[in-house]
Amino acid sequence: MSEDIGGENPRFAAVAAVSALILDANPSRKRLVLVQTTGNVVSLAKRDPAVLNSGITLTAAGSTYIEPDSVGRIWKGPWYAIASAASNLAISEDL
């Protein structure tokens, strides 16, 4: 049996050179896709603060981070991000 996953409309977060919240905690989260849409370095953190070039780092346009991971784990808490210069992250969250 397969499970249909449907989420909110895709959206984006503007990311700057200071760590900031990009996605609130969501206990209903089933899947998360974060895509770096600019050419700058963007680092992600599951807790504040995000630190540039530390943890999960997306380095080029099109770099993608997806959860659940290969063993089915998914973080349902808040996400934070920081960038080397003004950047955007595309966000898709399935509930």
VENFEN-V752172 format. One record per run of one state. SS is the DSSP state (h for helix, s for strand, l for the rest). FROM is the first residue (numbers start at 1). LEN is the number of residues. Records with the same first field share a line. If there is no record, write none. Layout:
SS=FROM-LEN, FROM-LEN
This chain:
l=1-6, 8-3, 16-4, 24-7, 37-5, 46-10, 59-5, 68-11, 84-3, 95-1
s=7-1, 11-5, 20-4, 31-6, 42-4, 56-3, 64-4, 79-5, 87-8
